[in-house]
Amino acid sequence: MSDVLSDEEVERGLPDGWERDGDEIVRVYEFDDYLDGISFVANVGEVAEEEFHHPEIRIGYGEVEVRFTTHEADGITDSDLRLADLVNDEY
């Protein structure tokens, strides 16, 4: 299991567009079309499954919110930051 990162490590390692929300990191991605957001979620799902680290995802019209935390560690780990970076690559 990964170790929980310190506040400084989280802030230093946050990928572009992501912010901390308690024990999670979160980003809202915006889309011009609902189905573009759905396609993005499908791509994120494939990445998450490959990495076996799954986000919380909320789909709305024109936006998709993605949240990561490591439940087993009760906080944010390197895995969360790495997956956030991979999700950015899908956008």
C-alpha positions as CSV (number, residue, x, y, z in Angstrom):
1,M,0.0,0.0,0.0
2,S,1.1,3.5,-0.8
3,D,1.9,6.1,1.9
4,V,-0.3,9.1,2.3
5,L,1.5,12.2,1.0
6,S,2.1,15.3,3.1
7,D,0.3,18.5,2.3
8,E,3.4,19.9,0.7
9,E,3.9,16.8,-1.4
10,V,0.4,17.0,-2.7
11,E,0.6,20.7,-3.6
12,R,3.9,20.2,-5.3
13,G,2.7,17.2,-7.3
14,L,-0.8,18.3,-8.4
15,P,-1.1,18.1,-12.2
16,D,-2.4,21.2,-14.1
17,G,-6.0,22.0,-13.4
18,W,-6.3,19.7,-10.3
19,E,-6.9,21.0,-6.7
20,R,-7.2,19.4,-3.3
21,D,-10.5,18.9,-1.6
22,G,-9.8,17.4,1.8
23,D,-8.5,13.8,1.3
24,E,-9.2,13.9,-2.4
25,I,-7.9,15.6,-5.5
26,V,-10.5,16.9,-8.0
27,R,-10.8,18.5,-11.4
28,V,-13.8,19.5,-13.5
29,Y,-13.4,19.1,-17.3
30,E,-15.6,21.1,-19.6
31,F,-17.1,19.9,-22.9
32,D,-19.1,21.6,-25.6
33,D,-21.2,18.5,-26.0
34,Y,-22.7,15.9,-23.6
35,L,-21.5,13.0,-25.7
36,D,-17.9,14.3,-25.7
37,G,-18.0,14.1,-21.9
38,I,-19.3,10.6,-22.1
39,S,-16.5,9.6,-24.5
40,F,-14.0,11.2,-22.1
41,V,-15.4,9.1,-19.2
42,A,-15.1,5.9,-21.3
43,N,-11.4,6.7,-21.9
44,V,-10.8,7.6,-18.2
45,G,-12.5,4.3,-17.3
46,E,-10.1,2.3,-19.6
47,V,-7.0,4.1,-18.0
48,A,-8.4,3.5,-14.5
49,E,-9.0,-0.2,-15.2
50,E,-5.5,-0.6,-16.6
51,E,-4.0,1.0,-13.5
52,F,-6.5,-0.7,-11.1
53,H,-7.1,2.7,-9.4
54,H,-10.6,4.0,-9.9
55,P,-11.9,7.6,-9.6
56,E,-15.2,8.9,-8.5
57,I,-16.8,10.5,-11.6
58,R,-19.8,12.8,-11.9
59,I,-21.2,13.5,-15.3
60,G,-23.2,16.6,-16.0
61,Y,-24.2,18.5,-19.1
62,G,-21.0,20.1,-20.4
63,E,-18.8,18.9,-17.6
64,V,-17.3,15.9,-15.9
65,E,-15.9,15.9,-12.4
66,V,-13.1,13.4,-11.6
67,R,-12.0,12.7,-8.0
68,F,-9.1,10.6,-6.8
69,T,-8.2,9.3,-3.3
70,T,-6.6,6.1,-2.1
71,H,-9.3,4.6,0.2
72,E,-6.9,1.9,1.6
73,A,-4.5,4.6,2.8
74,D,-7.2,7.1,3.9
75,G,-5.7,9.9,1.8
76,I,-3.9,11.1,-1.2
77,T,-1.0,9.0,-2.5
78,D,1.4,9.0,-5.4
79,S,-1.0,6.8,-7.3
80,D,-3.7,9.5,-7.2
81,L,-1.3,12.1,-8.6
82,R,-0.1,9.8,-11.3
83,L,-3.6,8.8,-12.3
84,A,-4.7,12.5,-12.4
85,D,-1.8,13.2,-14.8
86,L,-2.9,10.3,-17.0
87,V,-6.5,11.6,-17.0
88,N,-5.2,15.0,-18.1
89,D,-3.6,13.1,-21.1
90,E,-7.0,11.9,-22.1
91,Y,-8.5,15.4,-22.3
